[in-house]
């Protein structure tokens, strides 16, 4: 059972799902990564974002959002 719940939106203009999922999988191989619309269209249009364990984490770029989100990984 995955201990980390990570969700990303495939419609986010600031994220590329192919690279996003690969980067997250490398950093958190045990995570349950779900890709789908998160109904955050306002923030999604302005920032890259990741939901991790119930927290909404945003960044100016895909890499920044992922880096900030990894702080909230459960060990």
PDB file as gemmi writes it, atoms N, CA and C in Angstrom:
CRYST1    1.000    1.000    1.000  90.00  90.00  90.00 P 1                      
ATOM      1  N   UNK A   1       0.843  -1.190   0.000  1.00  0.00           N  
ATOM      2  CA  UNK A   1       0.000   0.000   0.000  1.00  0.00           C  
ATOM      3  C   UNK A   1       0.886   1.251   0.000  1.00  0.00           C  
ATOM      4  N   UNK A   2       0.566   2.193  -0.882  1.00  0.00           N  
ATOM      5  CA  UNK A   2       1.332   3.430  -0.974  1.00  0.00           C  
ATOM      6  C   UNK A   2       1.049   4.307   0.242  1.00  0.00           C  
ATOM      7  N   UNK A   3       2.102   4.910   0.743  1.00  0.00           N  
ATOM      8  CA  UNK A   3       1.908   5.792   1.893  1.00  0.00           C  
ATOM      9  C   UNK A   3       1.801   7.251   1.473  1.00  0.00           C  
ATOM     10  N   UNK A   4       2.121   7.557   0.212  1.00  0.00           N  
ATOM     11  CA  UNK A   4       2.033   8.920  -0.287  1.00  0.00           C  
ATOM     12  C   UNK A   4       1.009   8.997  -1.407  1.00  0.00           C  
ATOM     13  N   UNK A   5       0.091   9.940  -1.272  1.00  0.00           N  
ATOM     14  CA  UNK A   5      -0.949  10.164  -2.268  1.00  0.00           C  
ATOM     15  C   UNK A   5      -0.584  11.443  -3.016  1.00  0.00           C  
ATOM     16  N   UNK A   6      -0.226  11.302  -4.291  1.00  0.00           N  
ATOM     17  CA  UNK A   6       0.188  12.446  -5.096  1.00  0.00           C  
ATOM     18  C   UNK A   6      -0.748  12.544  -6.296  1.00  0.00           C  
ATOM     19  N   UNK A   7      -1.237  13.761  -6.538  1.00  0.00           N  
ATOM     20  CA  UNK A   7      -2.184  13.976  -7.638  1.00  0.00           C  
ATOM     21  C   UNK A   7      -1.730  15.164  -8.477  1.00  0.00           C  
ATOM     22  N   UNK A   8      -1.825  14.993  -9.778  1.00  0.00           N  
ATOM     23  CA  UNK A   8      -1.461  16.051 -10.713  1.00  0.00           C  
ATOM     24  C   UNK A   8      -2.551  16.173 -11.774  1.00  0.00           C  
ATOM     25  N   UNK A   9      -2.695  17.361 -12.333  1.00  0.00           N  
ATOM     26  CA  UNK A   9      -3.734  17.623 -13.331  1.00  0.00           C  
ATOM     27  C   UNK A   9      -3.140  17.559 -14.730  1.00  0.00           C  
ATOM     28  N   UNK A  10      -3.732  16.735 -15.584  1.00  0.00           N  
ATOM     29  CA  UNK A  10      -3.225  16.608 -16.945  1.00  0.00           C  
ATOM     30  C   UNK A  10      -3.560  17.815 -17.802  1.00  0.00           C  
ATOM     31  N   UNK A  11      -4.415  18.700 -17.315  1.00  0.00           N  
ATOM     32  CA  UNK A  11      -4.792  19.889 -18.078  1.00  0.00           C  
ATOM     33  C   UNK A  11      -3.977  21.122 -17.687  1.00  0.00           C  
ATOM     34  N   UNK A  12      -3.142  20.998 -16.664  1.00  0.00           N  
ATOM     35  CA  UNK A  12      -2.323  22.127 -16.209  1.00  0.00           C  
ATOM     36  C   UNK A  12      -1.374  22.550 -17.329  1.00  0.00           C  
ATOM     37  N   UNK A  13      -1.407  23.817 -17.672  1.00  0.00           N  
ATOM     38  CA  UNK A  13      -0.586  24.330 -18.760  1.00  0.00           C  
ATOM     39  C   UNK A  13       0.896  24.434 -18.391  1.00  0.00           C  
ATOM     40  N   UNK A  14       1.213  24.308 -17.124  1.00  0.00           N  
ATOM     41  CA  UNK A  14       2.590  24.483 -16.657  1.00  0.00           C  
ATOM     42  C   UNK A  14       3.282  23.159 -16.345  1.00  0.00           C  
ATOM     43  N   UNK A  15       2.606  22.054 -16.605  1.00  0.00           N  
ATOM     44  CA  UNK A  15       3.163  20.728 -16.305  1.00  0.00           C  
ATOM     45  C   UNK A  15       3.082  19.863 -17.562  1.00  0.00           C  
ATOM     46  N   UNK A  16       4.089  19.054 -17.780  1.00  0.00           N  
ATOM     47  CA  UNK A  16       4.095  18.064 -18.854  1.00  0.00           C  
ATOM     48  C   UNK A  16       3.964  16.706 -18.180  1.00  0.00           C  
ATOM     49  N   UNK A  17       2.842  16.031 -18.352  1.00  0.00           N  
ATOM     50  CA  UNK A  17       2.565  14.812 -17.584  1.00  0.00           C  
ATOM     51  C   UNK A  17       3.638  13.738 -17.743  1.00  0.00           C  
ATOM     52  N   UNK A  18       4.180  13.588 -18.935  1.00  0.00           N  
ATOM     53  CA  UNK A  18       5.188  12.561 -19.163  1.00  0.00           C  
ATOM     54  C   UNK A  18       6.399  12.793 -18.245  1.00  0.00           C  
ATOM     55  N   UNK A  19       6.897  14.019 -18.199  1.00  0.00           N  
ATOM     56  CA  UNK A  19       8.073  14.313 -17.374  1.00  0.00           C  
ATOM     57  C   UNK A  19       7.702  14.434 -15.898  1.00  0.00           C  
ATOM     58  N   UNK A  20       6.533  14.994 -15.617  1.00  0.00           N  
ATOM     59  CA  UNK A  20       6.106  15.159 -14.224  1.00  0.00           C  
ATOM     60  C   UNK A  20       6.000  13.812 -13.516  1.00  0.00           C  
ATOM     61  N   UNK A  21       5.290  12.879 -14.112  1.00  0.00           N  
ATOM     62  CA  UNK A  21       5.090  11.563 -13.500  1.00  0.00           C  
ATOM     63  C   UNK A  21       6.437  10.837 -13.363  1.00  0.00           C  
ATOM     64  N   UNK A  22       7.289  10.945 -14.366  1.00  0.00           N  
ATOM     65  CA  UNK A  22       8.607  10.295 -14.303  1.00  0.00           C  
ATOM     66  C   UNK A  22       9.449  10.866 -13.163  1.00  0.00           C  
ATOM     67  N   UNK A  23       9.454  12.183 -13.008  1.00  0.00           N  
ATOM     68  CA  UNK A  23      10.237  12.824 -11.937  1.00  0.00           C  
ATOM     69  C   UNK A  23       9.702  12.429 -10.561  1.00  0.00           C  
ATOM     70  N   UNK A  24       8.388  12.453 -10.402  1.00  0.00           N  
ATOM     71  CA  UNK A  24       7.797  12.110  -9.108  1.00  0.00           C  
ATOM     72  C   UNK A  24       8.049  10.632  -8.787  1.00  0.00           C  
ATOM     73  N   UNK A  25       7.912   9.767  -9.775  1.00  0.00           N  
ATOM     74  CA  UNK A  25       8.144   8.339  -9.563  1.00  0.00           C  
ATOM     75  C   UNK A  25       9.583   8.081  -9.129  1.00  0.00           C  
ATOM     76  N   UNK A  26      10.509   8.815  -9.694  1.00  0.00           N  
ATOM     77  CA  UNK A  26      11.923   8.663  -9.325  1.00  0.00           C  
ATOM     78  C   UNK A  26      12.170   9.105  -7.877  1.00  0.00           C  
ATOM     79  N   UNK A  27      11.527  10.196  -7.472  1.00  0.00           N  
ATOM     80  CA  UNK A  27      11.712  10.728  -6.118  1.00  0.00           C  
ATOM     81  C   UNK A  27      10.895   9.991  -5.060  1.00  0.00           C  
ATOM     82  N   UNK A  28       9.757   9.440  -5.471  1.00  0.00           N  
ATOM     83  CA  UNK A  28       8.854   8.760  -4.530  1.00  0.00           C  
ATOM     84  C   UNK A  28       8.309   7.487  -5.180  1.00  0.00           C  
ATOM     85  N   UNK A  29       9.147   6.450  -5.291  1.00  0.00           N  
ATOM     86  CA  UNK A  29       8.727   5.237  -6.001  1.00  0.00           C  
ATOM     87  C   UNK A  29       7.539   4.513  -5.369  1.00  0.00           C  
ATOM     88  N   UNK A  30       7.286   4.727  -4.097  1.00  0.00           N  
ATOM     89  CA  UNK A  30       6.172   4.062  -3.414  1.00  0.00           C  
ATOM     90  C   UNK A  30       4.863   4.844  -3.478  1.00  0.00           C  
ATOM     91  N   UNK A  31       4.875   5.998  -4.129  1.00  0.00           N  
ATOM     92  CA  UNK A  31       3.706   6.877  -4.139  1.00  0.00           C  
ATOM     93  C   UNK A  31       2.598   6.360  -5.050  1.00  0.00           C  
ATOM     94  N   UNK A  32       1.380   6.685  -4.678  1.00  0.00           N  
ATOM     95  CA  UNK A  32       0.214   6.440  -5.511  1.00  0.00           C  
ATOM     96  C   UNK A  32      -0.008   7.740  -6.283  1.00  0.00           C  
ATOM     97  N   UNK A  33       0.358   7.747  -7.557  1.00  0.00           N  
ATOM     98  CA  UNK A  33       0.256   8.957  -8.366  1.00  0.00           C  
ATOM     99  C   UNK A  33      -0.999   8.864  -9.230  1.00  0.00           C  
ATOM    100  N   UNK A  34      -1.870   9.850  -9.072  1.00  0.00           N  
ATOM    101  CA  UNK A  34      -3.110   9.887  -9.844  1.00  0.00           C  
ATOM    102  C   UNK A  34      -3.080  11.112 -10.754  1.00  0.00           C  
ATOM    103  N   UNK A  35      -3.415  10.907 -12.015  1.00  0.00           N  
ATOM    104  CA  UNK A  35      -3.446  11.985 -12.994  1.00  0.00           C  
ATOM    105  C   UNK A  35      -4.895  12.220 -13.391  1.00  0.00           C  
ATOM    106  N   UNK A  36      -5.338  13.462 -13.272  1.00  0.00           N  
ATOM    107  CA  UNK A  36      -6.703  13.810 -13.643  1.00  0.00           C  
ATOM    108  C   UNK A  36      -7.017  15.232 -13.222  1.00  0.00           C  
ATOM    109  N   UNK A  37      -8.084  15.768 -13.740  1.00  0.00           N  
ATOM    110  CA  UNK A  37      -8.492  17.138 -13.411  1.00  0.00           C  
ATOM    111  C   UNK A  37      -8.771  17.258 -11.912  1.00  0.00           C  
ATOM    112  N   UNK A  38      -8.271  18.309 -11.317  1.00  0.00           N  
ATOM    113  CA  UNK A  38      -8.444  18.535  -9.880  1.00  0.00           C  
ATOM    114  C   UNK A  38      -9.423  19.668  -9.583  1.00  0.00           C  
ATOM    115  N   UNK A  39     -10.063  20.212 -10.618  1.00  0.00           N  
ATOM    116  CA  UNK A  39     -11.028  21.309 -10.471  1.00  0.00           C  
ATOM    117  C   UNK A  39     -10.396  22.522  -9.782  1.00  0.00           C  
ATOM    118  N   UNK A  40      -9.157  22.795 -10.132  1.00  0.00           N  
ATOM    119  CA  UNK A  40      -8.435  23.968  -9.635  1.00  0.00           C  
ATOM    120  C   UNK A  40      -8.062  24.844 -10.826  1.00  0.00           C  
ATOM    121  N   UNK A  41      -9.006  25.095 -11.705  1.00  0.00           N  
ATOM    122  CA  UNK A  41      -8.714  25.750 -12.976  1.00  0.00           C  
ATOM    123  C   UNK A  41      -8.115  27.147 -12.827  1.00  0.00           C  
ATOM    124  N   UNK A  42      -8.502  27.894 -11.818  1.00  0.00           N  
ATOM    125  CA  UNK A  42      -7.924  29.230 -11.616  1.00  0.00           C  
ATOM    126  C   UNK A  42      -6.435  29.157 -11.352  1.00  0.00           C  
ATOM    127  N   UNK A  43      -6.025  28.506 -10.257  1.00  0.00           N  
ATOM    128  CA  UNK A  43      -4.590  28.372  -9.972  1.00  0.00           C  
ATOM    129  C   UNK A  43      -3.848  27.583 -11.054  1.00  0.00           C  
ATOM    130  N   UNK A  44      -4.502  26.599 -11.627  1.00  0.00           N  
ATOM    131  CA  UNK A  44      -3.889  25.757 -12.652  1.00  0.00           C  
ATOM    132  C   UNK A  44      -3.468  26.586 -13.864  1.00  0.00           C  
ATOM    133  N   UNK A  45      -4.212  27.632 -14.167  1.00  0.00           N  
ATOM    134  CA  UNK A  45      -3.899  28.476 -15.315  1.00  0.00           C  
ATOM    135  C   UNK A  45      -2.689  29.373 -15.054  1.00  0.00           C  
ATOM    136  N   UNK A  46      -2.352  29.582 -13.771  1.00  0.00           N  
ATOM    137  CA  UNK A  46      -1.265  30.502 -13.423  1.00  0.00           C  
ATOM    138  C   UNK A  46       0.004  29.831 -12.924  1.00  0.00           C  
ATOM    139  N   UNK A  47      -0.106  28.631 -12.344  1.00  0.00           N  
ATOM    140  CA  UNK A  47       1.039  27.990 -11.707  1.00  0.00           C  
ATOM    141  C   UNK A  47       1.083  26.501 -12.009  1.00  0.00           C  
ATOM    142  N   UNK A  48       2.263  25.948 -11.872  1.00  0.00           N  
ATOM    143  CA  UNK A  48       2.401  24.494 -11.836  1.00  0.00           C  
ATOM    144  C   UNK A  48       2.005  24.075 -10.429  1.00  0.00           C  
ATOM    145  N   UNK A  49       1.319  22.940 -10.295  1.00  0.00           N  
ATOM    146  CA  UNK A  49       0.957  22.519  -8.942  1.00  0.00           C  
ATOM    147  C   UNK A  49       0.901  21.011  -8.809  1.00  0.00           C  
ATOM    148  N   UNK A  50       1.040  20.579  -7.555  1.00  0.00           N  
ATOM    149  CA  UNK A  50       0.982  19.169  -7.193  1.00  0.00           C  
ATOM    150  C   UNK A  50       0.164  19.078  -5.907  1.00  0.00           C  
ATOM    151  N   UNK A  51      -0.766  18.125  -5.830  1.00  0.00           N  
ATOM    152  CA  UNK A  51      -1.423  17.802  -4.568  1.00  0.00           C  
ATOM    153  C   UNK A  51      -0.631  16.657  -3.971  1.00  0.00           C  
ATOM    154  N   UNK A  52      -0.179  16.803  -2.745  1.00  0.00           N  
ATOM    155  CA  UNK A  52       0.560  15.726  -2.095  1.00  0.00           C  
ATOM    156  C   UNK A  52       0.017  15.545  -0.686  1.00  0.00           C  
ATOM    157  N   UNK A  53      -0.481  14.371  -0.436  1.00  0.00           N  
ATOM    158  CA  UNK A  53      -1.031  14.038   0.881  1.00  0.00           C  
ATOM    159  C   UNK A  53      -1.999  15.103   1.392  1.00  0.00           C  
ATOM    160  N   UNK A  54      -2.880  15.559   0.495  1.00  0.00           N  
ATOM    161  CA  UNK A  54      -3.912  16.524   0.874  1.00  0.00           C  
ATOM    162  C   UNK A  54      -3.495  17.977   0.844  1.00  0.00           C  
ATOM    163  N   UNK A  55      -2.262  18.271   0.455  1.00  0.00           N  
ATOM    164  CA  UNK A  55      -1.786  19.659   0.403  1.00  0.00           C  
ATOM    165  C   UNK A  55      -1.638  20.106  -1.048  1.00  0.00           C  
ATOM    166  N   UNK A  56      -2.011  21.338  -1.309  1.00  0.00           N  
ATOM    167  CA  UNK A  56      -1.870  21.943  -2.621  1.00  0.00           C  
ATOM    168  C   UNK A  56      -0.560  22.710  -2.619  1.00  0.00           C  
ATOM    169  N   UNK A  57       0.372  22.310  -3.463  1.00  0.00           N  
ATOM    170  CA  UNK A  57       1.691  22.954  -3.531  1.00  0.00           C  
ATOM    171  C   UNK A  57       1.865  23.535  -4.925  1.00  0.00           C  
ATOM    172  N   UNK A  58       2.197  24.821  -5.005  1.00  0.00           N  
ATOM    173  CA  UNK A  58       2.368  25.450  -6.311  1.00  0.00           C  
ATOM    174  C   UNK A  58       3.805  25.928  -6.489  1.00  0.00           C  
ATOM    175  N   UNK A  59       4.170  26.127  -7.746  1.00  0.00           N  
ATOM    176  CA  UNK A  59       5.482  26.636  -8.082  1.00  0.00           C  
ATOM    177  C   UNK A  59       5.424  27.347  -9.419  1.00  0.00           C  
ATOM    178  N   UNK A  60       6.432  28.145  -9.699  1.00  0.00           N  
ATOM    179  CA  UNK A  60       6.480  28.872 -10.966  1.00  0.00           C  
ATOM    180  C   UNK A  60       6.719  27.917 -12.134  1.00  0.00           C  
ATOM    181  N   UNK A  61       7.405  26.802 -11.855  1.00  0.00           N  
ATOM    182  CA  UNK A  61       7.706  25.810 -12.881  1.00  0.00           C  
ATOM    183  C   UNK A  61       7.365  24.422 -12.364  1.00  0.00           C  
ATOM    184  N   UNK A  62       7.348  23.466 -13.261  1.00  0.00           N  
ATOM    185  CA  UNK A  62       7.115  22.070 -12.896  1.00  0.00           C  
ATOM    186  C   UNK A  62       8.139  21.610 -11.866  1.00  0.00           C  
ATOM    187  N   UNK A  63       9.425  21.881 -12.131  1.00  0.00           N  
ATOM    188  CA  UNK A  63      10.482  21.446 -11.219  1.00  0.00           C  
ATOM    189  C   UNK A  63      10.358  22.084  -9.835  1.00  0.00           C  
ATOM    190  N   UNK A  64      10.004  23.366  -9.794  1.00  0.00           N  
ATOM    191  CA  UNK A  64       9.846  24.047  -8.504  1.00  0.00           C  
ATOM    192  C   UNK A  64       8.682  23.453  -7.709  1.00  0.00           C  
ATOM    193  N   UNK A  65       7.567  23.188  -8.381  1.00  0.00           N  
ATOM    194  CA  UNK A  65       6.408  22.605  -7.693  1.00  0.00           C  
ATOM    195  C   UNK A  65       6.747  21.224  -7.148  1.00  0.00           C  
ATOM    196  N   UNK A  66       7.428  20.408  -7.936  1.00  0.00           N  
ATOM    197  CA  UNK A  66       7.801  19.066  -7.481  1.00  0.00           C  
ATOM    198  C   UNK A  66       8.774  19.147  -6.316  1.00  0.00           C  
ATOM    199  N   UNK A  67       9.767  20.013  -6.416  1.00  0.00           N  
ATOM    200  CA  UNK A  67      10.748  20.163  -5.330  1.00  0.00           C  
ATOM    201  C   UNK A  67      10.076  20.587  -4.026  1.00  0.00           C  
ATOM    202  N   UNK A  68       9.178  21.566  -4.098  1.00  0.00           N  
ATOM    203  CA  UNK A  68       8.471  22.016  -2.896  1.00  0.00           C  
ATOM    204  C   UNK A  68       7.574  20.898  -2.332  1.00  0.00           C  
ATOM    205  N   UNK A  69       6.939  20.128  -3.214  1.00  0.00           N  
ATOM    206  CA  UNK A  69       6.024  19.072  -2.791  1.00  0.00           C  
ATOM    207  C   UNK A  69       6.762  17.937  -2.075  1.00  0.00           C  
ATOM    208  N   UNK A  70       7.987  17.647  -2.459  1.00  0.00           N  
ATOM    209  CA  UNK A  70       8.724  16.517  -1.877  1.00  0.00           C  
ATOM    210  C   UNK A  70       9.001  16.702  -0.387  1.00  0.00           C  
ATOM    211  N   UNK A  71       8.925  17.928   0.090  1.00  0.00           N  
ATOM    212  CA  UNK A  71       9.087  18.208   1.516  1.00  0.00           C  
ATOM    213  C   UNK A  71       7.986  17.506   2.316  1.00  0.00           C  
ATOM    214  N   UNK A  72       6.830  17.294   1.697  1.00  0.00           N  
ATOM    215  CA  UNK A  72       5.670  16.720   2.382  1.00  0.00           C  
ATOM    216  C   UNK A  72       5.543  15.216   2.198  1.00  0.00           C  
ATOM    217  N   UNK A  73       6.571  14.563   1.661  1.00  0.00           N  
ATOM    218  CA  UNK A  73       6.551  13.105   1.534  1.00  0.00           C  
ATOM    219  C   UNK A  73       6.555  12.459   2.901  1.00  0.00           C  
ATOM    220  N   UNK A  74       5.741  11.438   3.070  1.00  0.00           N  
ATOM    221  CA  UNK A  74       5.778  10.642   4.303  1.00  0.00           C  
ATOM    222  C   UNK A  74       6.839   9.590   4.123  1.00  0.00           C  
ATOM    223  N   UNK A  75       7.609   9.366   5.150  1.00  0.00           N  
ATOM    224  CA  UNK A  75       8.690   8.362   5.082  1.00  0.00           C  
ATOM    225  C   UNK A  75       8.254   7.058   5.679  1.00  0.00           C  
TER     226      UNK A  75                                                      
END                                                                             
